Amino acid sequence: MAMSSRQRVQAALRHEEPDYVPLDLGGSPVTGMHVSSVYLLRQALGLDPPGTPVRVVEPYQMLGEIDARLIQALGVDVVPLGRRKNMFGFENKDWKPWQLWDGTPVLVPGDFNTEPEPNGDLLMYPEGDRSAPPSGRMPKNGFYFDAIVRQDPIDDASFNPEDNLEEFAPIQDDELQWLASEADRLRRDTDKAILANFGGTAFGDIALVPAPFLKHPKGIRDVAEWYMSTASRFDYVYAVFERQCEIGIRNLQRIHEAVGDRVDAVFVTGTDFGQQQGPFISPASYRRLYKPFHRRVNDWIHEHTPWKTFIHSCGSVVAFLDDFVEAGFDILNPVQCSAVGMDPATLKQKYGANLTFWGGGVDTQKTLPFGSPDEVRWEVRERIRVFSAGGGFVFNTVHNVQAGVPVSNLLALYEAVNACRGLPLPVA
């Protein structure tokens, strides 16, 4: 008997083999697709007339909207539930036309306000307010925004952990009402699994440290300074995490009262602990600084909700997997199989009973952008064969699909996924 999308994902999360492998595209800010690639894919599938713009739903990474028609065409099983404001601190509304350097037509939110520099780079402003210092920069001919570090002079004598907690405030009633309404709509109007990203529990996520959404961030906001401070100012960082954890759990309690059990999985953290060649920090440092707070958050979620917990951590994280399991994580993403020690068969054999692998479906560094369509198809089939046995796998690429991927490879990717699922891909 065919399952609904929600049942399919839920079975995979229970480590039961569903009718076929579930597919995620756009369920979170780390499982999406650059807007230029979304545009090419939609055109190739015949979903839009030429020149039809695609909405940019996450302007920091320039991710494109995965709307209901694309979800249906590809057979996507997951939909996102997130906060109203994006990484630059404004809401996705009041859409207006814009164009990428390569000519891709897009729609951007009304507060998406850029200003060119003399060298052609584009500056972006927090909350769209040009009276504030710019917080993002898109290089000329680039595809993404880089965070601009806005670090005040550091005086250790006057440091206060509250300075790094401005963005971790108690959730407001109107935001709770909005989340409840969105959860209701998604549960009522779709049969998809809901992957939520409520924010506030990503301890030390370096994408958030510069705070491109704040007009005048305080505390430690320089990337290099933050990483050094995890060792040289350990007590300060620990105090930030301790207070953040208190606020985060209190917010999760209120959010659960609002959205109830309609959510299937929740994004807890996107802090990277791996790099291509090995760990980014020592496992001992993870256990000392991060693991206690991950455990507190996961324990609260598992004690009070049916939600499964999702950790996004790039690179070679094999040295941390036992700790991730002990900290209570249910889902590992992006499963960067090209990194040292991240062999798919070994990961499945050792951790498949404890972790759902959400990602790892094809390498977005080499195979997808630079391989042939046949190489893409082979890798997709092989990853599905290894990871999907016995459940515990949701197909997604290794992190977001980037700009510049040949459309033939995009089609090969989803042709291979749906061939393994026994489904057609409607190509115009």
GUKE-629243 format. One record per residue (C-alpha): x, y, z negated; residue in one letter; residue number from 1. Coordinates in nm, 3 decimals, always signed. Example, Ala and Ser with C-alpha at 12.3 -4.5 7.8 and 13.67 -1.06 7.14 Angstrom:
KETOR      east     north        up   type   seq
KETOR    +1.230    -0.450    -0.780      A     1
KETOR    +1.367    -0.106    -0.714      S     2
end
This chain:
KETOR      east     north        up   type   seq
KETOR    +0.000    +0.000    +0.000      M     1
KETOR    +0.137    +0.342    +0.100      A     2
KETOR    +0.231    +0.571    -0.184      M     3
KETOR    +0.171    +0.942    -0.210      S     4
KETOR    +0.479    +1.162    -0.216      S     5
KETOR    +0.440    +1.212    -0.588      R     6
KETOR    +0.408    +0.841    -0.655      Q     7
KETOR    +0.710    +0.775    -0.433      R     8
KETOR    +0.936    +1.013    -0.624      V     9
KETOR    +0.803    +0.900    -0.961      Q    10
KETOR    +0.877    +0.537    -0.871      A    11
KETOR    +1.232    +0.629    -0.770      A    12
KETOR    +1.278    +0.817    -1.099      L    13
KETOR    +1.162    +0.505    -1.288      R    14
KETOR    +1.428    +0.308    -1.096      H    15
KETOR    +1.162    +0.117    -0.911      E    16
KETOR    +1.180    +0.069    -0.535      E    17
KETOR    +0.911    +0.282    -0.367      P    18
KETOR    +0.751    +0.208    -0.029      D    19
KETOR    +1.037    +0.405    +0.128      Y    20
KETOR    +1.306    +0.644    +0.018      V    21
KETOR    +1.175    +0.984    -0.097      P    22
KETOR    +1.300    +1.295    +0.084      L    23
KETOR    +1.375    +1.635    -0.066      D    24
KETOR    +1.440    +1.950    +0.135      L    25
KETOR    +1.395    +2.284    -0.039      G    26
KETOR    +1.285    +2.151    -0.376      G    27
KETOR    +1.552    +2.360    -0.547      S    28
KETOR    +1.816    +2.627    -0.472      P    29
KETOR    +2.074    +2.348    -0.437      V    30
KETOR    +1.877    +2.114    -0.209      T    31
KETOR    +1.775    +2.357    +0.063      G    32
KETOR    +1.893    +2.480    +0.403      M    33
KETOR    +2.042    +2.803    +0.531      H    34
KETOR    +1.780    +3.014    +0.706      V    35
KETOR    +1.962    +3.001    +1.042      S    36
KETOR    +1.955    +2.621    +1.035      S    37
KETOR    +1.588    +2.623    +0.934      V    38
KETOR    +1.520    +2.845    +1.235      Y    39
KETOR    +1.703    +2.609    +1.474      L    40
KETOR    +1.528    +2.305    +1.331      L    41
KETOR    +1.183    +2.462    +1.358      R    42
KETOR    +1.250    +2.561    +1.716      Q    43
KETOR    +1.372    +2.211    +1.807      A    44
KETOR    +1.063    +2.056    +1.648      L    45
KETOR    +0.837    +2.290    +1.843      G    46
KETOR    +0.684    +2.436    +1.528      L    47
KETOR    +0.717    +2.802    +1.634      D    48
KETOR    +0.733    +3.011    +1.950      P    49
KETOR    +1.086    +3.141    +2.023      P    50
KETOR    +1.176    +3.442    +1.811      G    51
KETOR    +0.942    +3.357    +1.522      T    52
KETOR    +1.121    +3.468    +1.203      P    53
KETOR    +1.176    +3.245    +0.900      V    54
KETOR    +1.145    +3.376    +0.545      R    55
KETOR    +1.458    +3.404    +0.331      V    56
KETOR    +1.345    +3.266    -0.004      V    57
KETOR    +1.682    +3.275    -0.182      E    58
KETOR    +1.883    +3.574    -0.057      P    59
KETOR    +2.204    +3.500    -0.251      Y    60
KETOR    +2.261    +3.181    -0.049      Q    61
KETOR    +2.029    +3.294    +0.233      M    62
KETOR    +1.813    +2.983    +0.209      L    63
KETOR    +1.517    +2.952    +0.441      G    64
KETOR    +1.159    +2.868    +0.348      E    65
KETOR    +1.056    +2.506    +0.388      I    66
KETOR    +0.689    +2.567    +0.453      D    67
KETOR    +0.395    +2.326    +0.471      A    68
KETOR    +0.431    +2.266    +0.845      R    69
KETOR    +0.799    +2.175    +0.821      L    70
KETOR    +0.728    +1.961    +0.514      I    71
KETOR    +0.467    +1.770    +0.713      Q    72
KETOR    +0.685    +1.735    +1.022      A    73
KETOR    +0.978    +1.589    +0.830      L    74
KETOR    +0.783    +1.396    +0.566      G    75
KETOR    +0.928    +1.589    +0.270      V    76
KETOR    +0.814    +1.460    -0.070      D    77
KETOR    +0.917    +1.740    -0.308      V    78
KETOR    +0.808    +2.102    -0.364      V    79
KETOR    +0.971    +2.366    -0.585      P    80
KETOR    +0.838    +2.550    -0.888      L    81
KETOR    +1.056    +2.840    -0.992      G    82
KETOR    +1.052    +3.183    -1.151      R    83
KETOR    +0.919    +3.485    -0.966      R    84
KETOR    +1.247    +3.676    -0.929      K    85
KETOR    +1.538    +3.563    -0.714      N    86
KETOR    +1.914    +3.584    -0.775      M    87
KETOR    +1.919    +3.957    -0.699      F    88
KETOR    +1.643    +4.028    -0.947      G    89
KETOR    +1.348    +4.105    -0.720      F    90
KETOR    +1.038    +3.913    -0.618      E    91
KETOR    +0.985    +3.736    -0.286      N    92
KETOR    +0.700    +3.952    -0.156      K    93
KETOR    +0.625    +4.242    +0.080      D    94
KETOR    +0.810    +4.068    +0.364      W    95
KETOR    +0.985    +4.274    +0.630      K    96
KETOR    +1.189    +4.186    +0.942      P    97
KETOR    +1.566    +4.157    +0.934      W    98
KETOR    +1.831    +3.990    +1.149      Q    99
KETOR    +2.143    +3.788    +1.076      L   100
KETOR    +2.474    +3.870    +1.238      W   101
KETOR    +2.422    +3.582    +1.482      D   102
KETOR    +2.085    +3.723    +1.589      G   103
KETOR    +1.861    +3.486    +1.392      T   104
KETOR    +1.530    +3.665    +1.321      P   105
KETOR    +1.423    +3.643    +0.957      V   106
KETOR    +1.186    +3.796    +0.707      L   107
KETOR    +1.327    +3.928    +0.380      V   108
KETOR    +1.157    +4.057    +0.062      P   109
KETOR    +1.066    +4.424    +0.050      G   110
KETOR    +1.332    +4.501    -0.212      D   111
KETOR    +1.605    +4.338    -0.003      F   112
KETOR    +1.802    +4.661    +0.046      N   113
KETOR    +2.143    +4.650    +0.210      T   114
KETOR    +2.388    +4.925    +0.291      E   115
KETOR    +2.685    +4.895    +0.531      P   116
KETOR    +3.041    +4.967    +0.428      E   117
KETOR    +3.286    +5.130    +0.670      P   118
KETOR    +3.431    +4.787    +0.760      N   119
KETOR    +3.085    +4.652    +0.842      G   120
KETOR    +3.028    +4.447    +0.526      D   121
KETOR    +2.678    +4.469    +0.381      L   122
KETOR    +2.620    +4.560    +0.018      L   123
KETOR    +2.322    +4.431    -0.181      M   124
KETOR    +2.179    +4.591    -0.496      Y   125
KETOR    +2.032    +4.439    -0.815      P   126
KETOR    +1.652    +4.468    -0.816      E   127
KETOR    +1.693    +4.643    -0.479      G   128
KETOR    +1.795    +4.961    -0.662      D   129
KETOR    +2.059    +5.155    -0.468      R   130
KETOR    +2.118    +5.385    -0.763      S   131
KETOR    +2.283    +5.091    -0.942      A   132
KETOR    +2.628    +4.956    -0.851      P   133
KETOR    +2.604    +4.692    -0.574      P   134
KETOR    +2.607    +4.332    -0.696      S   135
KETOR    +2.647    +4.140    -0.369      G   136
KETOR    +2.850    +4.161    -0.049      R   137
KETOR    +2.792    +3.988    +0.284      M   138
KETOR    +3.111    +4.011    +0.494      P   139
KETOR    +3.071    +4.133    +0.849      K   140
KETOR    +2.966    +3.839    +1.069      N   141
KETOR    +2.907    +3.632    +0.754      G   142
KETOR    +2.610    +3.420    +0.652      F   143
KETOR    +2.602    +3.452    +0.272      Y   144
KETOR    +2.640    +3.706    -0.007      F   145
KETOR    +2.932    +3.694    -0.248      D   146
KETOR    +2.878    +3.822    -0.601      A   147
KETOR    +3.057    +4.148    -0.680      I   148
KETOR    +3.228    +4.135    -1.017      V   149
KETOR    +3.127    +4.430    -1.232      R   150
KETOR    +3.340    +4.387    -1.542      Q   151
KETOR    +3.360    +4.657    -1.807      D   152
KETOR    +3.695    +4.694    -1.984      P   153
KETOR    +3.735    +4.412    -2.232      I   154
KETOR    +3.790    +4.493    -2.598      D   155
KETOR    +3.802    +4.175    -2.805      D   156
KETOR    +3.758    +4.374    -3.125      A   157
KETOR    +3.413    +4.490    -3.017      S   158
KETOR    +3.291    +4.176    -2.841      F   159
KETOR    +2.938    +4.071    -2.931      N   160
KETOR    +2.789    +3.743    -2.798      P   161
KETOR    +2.460    +3.928    -2.747      E   162
KETOR    +2.629    +4.109    -2.456      D   163
KETOR    +2.626    +3.783    -2.258      N   164
KETOR    +2.266    +3.708    -2.349      L   165
KETOR    +2.081    +3.992    -2.177      E   166
KETOR    +1.939    +3.757    -1.912      E   167
KETOR    +1.834    +3.491    -2.165      F   168
KETOR    +1.533    +3.667    -2.309      A   169
KETOR    +1.207    +3.518    -2.436      P   170
KETOR    +0.976    +3.446    -2.143      I   171
KETOR    +0.692    +3.693    -2.099      Q   172
KETOR    +0.321    +3.608    -2.097      D   173
KETOR    +0.267    +3.720    -1.737      D   174
KETOR    +0.549    +3.491    -1.621      E   175
KETOR    +0.392    +3.200    -1.809      L   176
KETOR    +0.057    +3.269    -1.646      Q   177
KETOR    +0.222    +3.276    -1.305      W   178
KETOR    +0.402    +2.946    -1.364      L   179
KETOR    +0.081    +2.784    -1.484      A   180
KETOR    -0.106    +2.907    -1.178      S   181
KETOR    +0.168    +2.786    -0.941      E   182
KETOR    +0.188    +2.446    -1.110      A   183
KETOR    -0.189    +2.415    -1.079      D   184
KETOR    -0.181    +2.509    -0.712      R   185
KETOR    +0.099    +2.268    -0.624      L   186
KETOR    -0.062    +1.982    -0.813      R   187
KETOR    -0.406    +2.053    -0.668      R   188
KETOR    -0.321    +2.138    -0.309      D   189
KETOR    -0.036    +1.895    -0.241      T   190
KETOR    +0.048    +1.534    -0.317      D   191
KETOR    +0.416    +1.625    -0.365      K   192
KETOR    +0.642    +1.577    -0.663      A   193
KETOR    +0.724    +1.905    -0.838      I   194
KETOR    +1.087    +1.992    -0.911      L   195
KETOR    +1.093    +2.289    -1.150      A   196
KETOR    +1.370    +2.540    -1.212      N   197
KETOR    +1.271    +2.744    -1.515      F   198
KETOR    +1.615    +2.893    -1.580      G   199
KETOR    +1.786    +2.971    -1.907      G   200
KETOR    +1.954    +2.635    -1.973      T   201
KETOR    +2.250    +2.643    -1.732      A   202
KETOR    +2.532    +2.692    -1.982      F   203
KETOR    +2.825    +2.862    -1.813      G   204
KETOR    +2.701    +2.829    -1.455      D   205
KETOR    +2.958    +3.043    -1.276      I   206
KETOR    +2.707    +3.151    -1.010      A   207
KETOR    +2.516    +3.327    -1.288      L   208
KETOR    +2.804    +3.470    -1.490      V   209
KETOR    +2.849    +3.785    -1.269      P   210
KETOR    +2.471    +3.839    -1.307      A   211
KETOR    +2.391    +3.982    -0.961      P   212
KETOR    +2.034    +4.031    -1.086      F   213
KETOR    +2.134    +4.278    -1.364      L   214
KETOR    +2.199    +4.645    -1.294      K   215
KETOR    +2.464    +4.693    -1.562      H   216
KETOR    +2.577    +4.356    -1.701      P   217
KETOR    +2.767    +4.352    -2.029      K   218
KETOR    +2.999    +4.095    -2.185      G   219
KETOR    +3.232    +3.870    -1.984      I   220
KETOR    +3.127    +3.888    -1.619      R   221
KETOR    +3.452    +3.835    -1.431      D   222
KETOR    +3.475    +3.478    -1.296      V   223
KETOR    +3.842    +3.420    -1.383      A   224
KETOR    +3.802    +3.588    -1.722      E   225
KETOR    +3.505    +3.365    -1.804      W   226
KETOR    +3.688    +3.045    -1.721      Y   227
KETOR    +3.988    +3.151    -1.928      M   228
KETOR    +3.759    +3.253    -2.212      S   229
KETOR    +3.618    +2.901    -2.246      T   230
KETOR    +3.959    +2.821    -2.396      A   231
KETOR    +4.100    +3.152    -2.522      S   232
KETOR    +3.769    +3.279    -2.664      R   233
KETOR    +3.612    +2.943    -2.743      F   234
KETOR    +3.423    +3.067    -3.052      D   235
KETOR    +3.270    +3.354    -2.855      Y   236
KETOR    +3.154    +3.131    -2.568      V   237
KETOR    +3.023    +2.869    -2.813      Y   238
KETOR    +2.823    +3.138    -2.990      A   239
KETOR    +2.677    +3.253    -2.657      V   240
KETOR    +2.574    +2.897    -2.574      F   241
KETOR    +2.428    +2.839    -2.921      E   242
KETOR    +2.203    +3.143    -2.898      R   243
KETOR    +2.118    +3.070    -2.534      Q   244
KETOR    +2.016    +2.717    -2.634      C   245
KETOR    +1.783    +2.847    -2.904      E   246
KETOR    +1.615    +3.086    -2.662      I   247
KETOR    +1.604    +2.825    -2.384      G   248
KETOR    +1.433    +2.559    -2.595      I   249
KETOR    +1.184    +2.810    -2.729      R   250
KETOR    +1.104    +2.911    -2.372      N   251
KETOR    +1.072    +2.548    -2.262      L   252
KETOR    +0.820    +2.493    -2.541      Q   253
KETOR    +0.606    +2.783    -2.417      R   254
KETOR    +0.648    +2.679    -2.054      I   255
KETOR    +0.537    +2.325    -2.132      H   256
KETOR    +0.228    +2.461    -2.305      E   257
KETOR    +0.154    +2.650    -1.981      A   258
KETOR    +0.236    +2.394    -1.711      V   259
KETOR    +0.184    +2.075    -1.908      G   260
KETOR    +0.274    +1.744    -1.748      D   261
KETOR    +0.228    +1.863    -1.390      R   262
KETOR    +0.605    +1.887    -1.343      V   263
KETOR    +0.797    +1.572    -1.249      D   264
KETOR    +1.158    +1.686    -1.292      A   265
KETOR    +1.327    +1.998    -1.424      V   266
KETOR    +1.657    +2.154    -1.320      F   267
KETOR    +1.856    +2.196    -1.643      V   268
KETOR    +2.199    +2.312    -1.530      T   269
KETOR    +2.408    +2.388    -1.223      G   270
KETOR    +2.745    +2.426    -1.394      T   271
KETOR    +3.022    +2.266    -1.186      D   272
KETOR    +3.262    +2.034    -1.367      F   273
KETOR    +3.431    +1.881    -1.063      G   274
KETOR    +3.638    +1.988    -0.766      Q   275
KETOR    +3.731    +1.800    -0.450      Q   276
KETOR    +4.038    +1.628    -0.597      Q   277
KETOR    +3.927    +1.566    -0.955      G   278
KETOR    +3.771    +1.721    -1.266      P   279
KETOR    +3.755    +2.099    -1.293      F   280
KETOR    +3.789    +2.082    -1.670      I   281
KETOR    +3.895    +1.802    -1.902      S   282
KETOR    +3.631    +1.557    -2.025      P   283
KETOR    +3.736    +1.654    -2.378      A   284
KETOR    +3.650    +2.017    -2.304      S   285
KETOR    +3.310    +1.912    -2.169      Y   286
KETOR    +3.240    +1.712    -2.484      R   287
KETOR    +3.343    +1.997    -2.710      R   288
KETOR    +3.176    +2.293    -2.542      L   289
KETOR    +2.894    +2.180    -2.312      Y   290
KETOR    +2.771    +1.836    -2.411      K   291
KETOR    +2.621    +1.937    -2.749      P   292
KETOR    +2.391    +2.189    -2.579      F   293
KETOR    +2.302    +1.961    -2.290      H   294
KETOR    +2.205    +1.699    -2.545      R   295
KETOR    +1.986    +1.941    -2.740      R   296
KETOR    +1.797    +2.053    -2.430      V   297
KETOR    +1.753    +1.703    -2.289      N   298
KETOR    +1.644    +1.563    -2.626      D   299
KETOR    +1.378    +1.832    -2.660      W   300
KETOR    +1.248    +1.769    -2.307      I   301
KETOR    +1.236    +1.391    -2.353      H   302
KETOR    +1.071    +1.416    -2.694      E   303
KETOR    +0.798    +1.656    -2.583      H   304
KETOR    +0.741    +1.607    -2.208      T   305
KETOR    +0.749    +1.339    -1.936      P   306
KETOR    +0.984    +1.553    -1.726      W   307
KETOR    +1.306    +1.402    -1.595      K   308
KETOR    +1.616    +1.618    -1.636      T   309
KETOR    +1.837    +1.722    -1.343      F   310
KETOR    +2.205    +1.817    -1.354      I   311
KETOR    +2.373    +1.975    -1.051      H   312
KETOR    +2.751    +1.952    -1.071      S   313
KETOR    +2.969    +1.959    -0.761      C   314
KETOR    +3.284    +1.770    -0.676      G   315
KETOR    +3.447    +1.476    -0.849      S   316
KETOR    +3.243    +1.431    -1.168      V   317
KETOR    +3.301    +1.058    -1.214      V   318
KETOR    +3.503    +1.133    -1.530      A   319
KETOR    +3.191    +1.290    -1.685      F   320
KETOR    +2.922    +1.041    -1.587      L   321
KETOR    +2.923    +0.843    -1.912      D   322
KETOR    +2.893    +1.174    -2.097      D   323
KETOR    +2.612    +1.293    -1.869      F   324
KETOR    +2.422    +0.974    -1.948      V   325
KETOR    +2.488    +1.012    -2.322      E   326
KETOR    +2.377    +1.376    -2.302      A   327
KETOR    +2.043    +1.253    -2.168      G   328
KETOR    +2.047    +1.350    -1.802      F   329
KETOR    +1.823    +1.143    -1.575      D   330
KETOR    +1.923    +1.285    -1.235      I   331
KETOR    +2.262    +1.359    -1.077      L   332
KETOR    +2.300    +1.603    -0.789      N   333
KETOR    +2.458    +1.670    -0.536      P   334
KETOR    +2.650    +1.335    -0.543      V   335
KETOR    +2.952    +1.465    -0.351      Q   336
KETOR    +3.072    +1.135    -0.209      C   337
KETOR    +3.367    +1.294    -0.025      S   338
KETOR    +3.530    +1.391    -0.358      A   339
KETOR    +3.785    +1.172    -0.532      V   340
KETOR    +3.630    +0.879    -0.718      G   341
KETOR    +3.278    +0.936    -0.588      M   342
KETOR    +3.244    +0.618    -0.382      D   343
KETOR    +2.871    +0.552    -0.325      P   344
KETOR    +2.879    +0.177    -0.387      A   345
KETOR    +3.079    +0.217    -0.708      T   346
KETOR    +2.850    +0.493    -0.837      L   347
KETOR    +2.542    +0.283    -0.766      K   348
KETOR    +2.688    -0.028    -0.926      Q   349
KETOR    +2.807    +0.145    -1.244      K   350
KETOR    +2.542    +0.412    -1.298      Y   351
KETOR    +2.242    +0.316    -1.087      G   352
KETOR    +2.052    +0.182    -1.388      A   353
KETOR    +2.084    +0.511    -1.576      N   354
KETOR    +2.101    +0.791    -1.320      L   355
KETOR    +1.881    +0.874    -1.024      T   356
KETOR    +2.106    +0.994    -0.741      F   357
KETOR    +1.939    +1.300    -0.587      W   358
KETOR    +2.157    +1.387    -0.289      G   359
KETOR    +2.464    +1.231    -0.133      G   360
KETOR    +2.270    +1.148    +0.184      G   361
KETOR    +2.521    +1.300    +0.426      V   362
KETOR    +2.842    +1.502    +0.390      D   363
KETOR    +2.774    +1.871    +0.458      T   364
KETOR    +3.145    +1.962    +0.459      Q   365
KETOR    +3.252    +1.750    +0.757      K   366
KETOR    +3.006    +1.496    +0.898      T   367
KETOR    +2.697    +1.713    +0.938      L   368
KETOR    +2.862    +2.029    +1.081      P   369
KETOR    +3.149    +1.867    +1.272      F   370
KETOR    +3.059    +1.504    +1.340      G   371
KETOR    +2.870    +1.364    +1.637      S   372
KETOR    +2.497    +1.288    +1.615      P   373
KETOR    +2.582    +0.916    +1.606      D   374
KETOR    +2.821    +0.973    +1.315      E   375
KETOR    +2.549    +1.163    +1.130      V   376
KETOR    +2.299    +0.882    +1.189      R   377
KETOR    +2.545    +0.616    +1.073      W   378
KETOR    +2.631    +0.798    +0.751      E   379
KETOR    +2.265    +0.865    +0.670      V   380
KETOR    +2.173    +0.499    +0.722      R   381
KETOR    +2.467    +0.379    +0.514      E   382
KETOR    +2.395    +0.613    +0.222      R   383
KETOR    +2.030    +0.510    +0.220      I   384
KETOR    +2.130    +0.143    +0.228      R   385
KETOR    +2.363    +0.183    -0.072      V   386
KETOR    +2.173    +0.427    -0.290      F   387
KETOR    +1.810    +0.325    -0.235      S   388
KETOR    +1.832    -0.042    -0.336      A   389
KETOR    +1.611    -0.093    -0.640      G   390
KETOR    +1.501    +0.271    -0.650      G   391
KETOR    +1.683    +0.552    -0.826      G   392
KETOR    +1.748    +0.757    -0.512      F   393
KETOR    +1.594    +1.072    -0.365      V   394
KETOR    +1.741    +1.158    -0.027      F   395
KETOR    +1.899    +1.498    +0.013      N   396
KETOR    +2.220    +1.611    +0.173      T   397
KETOR    +2.531    +1.688    -0.034      V   398
KETOR    +2.424    +2.035    -0.152      H   399
KETOR    +2.247    +2.278    +0.084      N   400
KETOR    +2.260    +2.239    +0.462      V   401
KETOR    +2.483    +2.524    +0.575      Q   402
KETOR    +2.479    +2.766    +0.866      A   403
KETOR    +2.642    +2.666    +1.193      G   404
KETOR    +2.525    +2.303    +1.204      V   405
KETOR    +2.453    +2.192    +1.565      P   406
KETOR    +2.083    +2.143    +1.615      V   407
KETOR    +2.152    +1.799    +1.761      S   408
KETOR    +2.299    +1.699    +1.424      N   409
KETOR    +2.004    +1.843    +1.232      L   410
KETOR    +1.771    +1.635    +1.444      L   411
KETOR    +1.993    +1.328    +1.409      A   412
KETOR    +1.984    +1.370    +1.029      L   413
KETOR    +1.607    +1.360    +1.000      Y   414
KETOR    +1.561    +1.108    +1.281      E   415
KETOR    +1.785    +0.871    +1.083      A   416
KETOR    +1.605    +0.937    +0.754      V   417
KETOR    +1.265    +0.873    +0.903      N   418
KETOR    +1.385    +0.572    +1.104      A   419
KETOR    +1.489    +0.414    +0.772      C   420
KETOR    +1.145    +0.506    +0.638      R   421
KETOR    +0.964    +0.367    +0.943      G   422
KETOR    +0.833    +0.713    +1.033      L   423
KETOR    +0.855    +0.909    +1.358      P   424
KETOR    +1.007    +1.253    +1.393      L   425
KETOR    +0.786    +1.470    +1.617      P   426
KETOR    +1.021    +1.648    +1.855      V   427
KETOR    +0.869    +1.883    +2.113      A   428
end
